[in-house]
Amino acid sequence: MAAQNSAGIQTLLDAEREAQKIVQKAREYRTKRVKDARSEAQKEIEDYRKQKDEEFQKFEKEHSSGNKAAEEQAEKDTQQELDNIKEIGNKQGGKVVDDLVKAVMEVHPQVPDKRVEV
């Protein structure tokens, strides 16, 4: 009976080792699948990012040409306005300076009203 018990224990130990091997293979397989899934997800993210970046570049290219033309027109208008202001300043600058000097130099004092507010 002891030999039978010993053989039964040995069978159980062998079955346990076999079960551990199966569990280990399952863990390795699951770990591999998780790694594969992560790398596949990362690839999909990169592809999606690339696609959206290309769409953005295309959109920006299509819509920036109108902005560039508007910027150039605004710059041209601004420069023209500055030239007009400089021309007016050159023509009337002397008169303005004379008027300012005259206003500062010719003092016309006035007596204030004597109203007292309470």
SESEKOL-455674 format. One record per residue (C-alpha): residue in one letter; x, y, z. Coordinates in steps of 0.001 Angstrom, whole numbers, padded with zeros to 6 digits, always signed. Layout:
// SESEKOL-455674
AXYZ...
// end
This chain:
// SESEKOL-455674
M+000000+000000+000000A+002896+002322+000656A+004146+001709-002885Q+000696+002471-004224N+000590+005734-002187S+004100+006594-003361A+003101+005963-006979G-000051+008084-006512I+001946+010932-005000Q+004453+010719-007852T+001595+010845-010363L+000159+013899-008621L+003579+015594-008599D+004017+014853-012301A+000540+016226-013014E+001337+019355-010983R+004584+019916-012919E+002710+019454-016193A+000054+021923-015023Q+002763+024450-014101K+004271+024078-017570I+000849+024696-019147V+000233+027738-016927Q+003710+029102-017743K+003074+028680-021492A-000284+030420-021103R+001370+033331-019270E+004062+033614-021925Y+001437+033521-024667R-000650+036183-022905T+002420+038375-022354K+003326+038025-026027R-000216+038920-027077V-000211+041991-024827K+003133+043128-026282D+001860+042532-029811A-001337+044441-029073R+000639+047365-027637S+002954+047533-030620E+000016+047281-033026A-001831+050032-031155Q+001286+052222-031231K+001570+051677-034989E-002092+052611-035463I-001586+055740-033367E+001436+056751-035458D-000466+056115-038702Y-003429+058147-037452R-001146+060970-036302K+000602+060972-039679Q-002735+061047-041514K-004060+063953-039429D-000794+065851-039821E-001002+065469-043606E-004625+066650-043553F-003626+069668-041473Q-000726+070523-043794K-003052+070292-046806F-005692+072449-045093E-003107+075013-044033K-001629+075155-047533E-005057+075650-049122H-006125+078367-046701S-002871+080201-046106S-002616+081486-049689G-005672+083717-049125N-004165+084989-045893K-000874+085725-047587A-002594+087816-050245A-004576+089669-047570E-001381+090292-045578E+000390+091656-048629Q-002556+093952-049413A-002686+095165-045794E+001064+095821-045842K+000711+097772-049103D-002198+099817-047706T-000310+100522-044487Q+002792+101649-046342Q+000704+103914-048563E-000992+105451-045518L+002389+106020-043821D+003707+107712-046957N+000642+109994-047005I+001162+110916-043338K+004853+111659-043937E+003990+113810-046963I+001429+115803-044975G+003965+116162-042150N+006599+117461-044558K+004163+119950-046119Q+002518+121250-042937G+005095+120398-040271G+006649+123867-040265K+003261+125574-039845V+002345+123261-036970V+005624+123987-035195D+005141+127736-035710D+001591+127513-034338L+002811+125604-031262V+005618+128088-030588K+003176+130978-031030A+000675+129399-028620V+003393+128888-026002M+004976+132302-026388E+001828+134431-026581V+000134+134166-023228H-003367+135606-022780P-004191+135334-019101Q-007840+135348-018110V-009358+136008-014740P-011550+133144-013598D-015157+133660-012517K-015537+134530-008842R-018228+132001-008208V-017693+130197-004977E-019095+126752-004688V-020123+125517-001272
// end
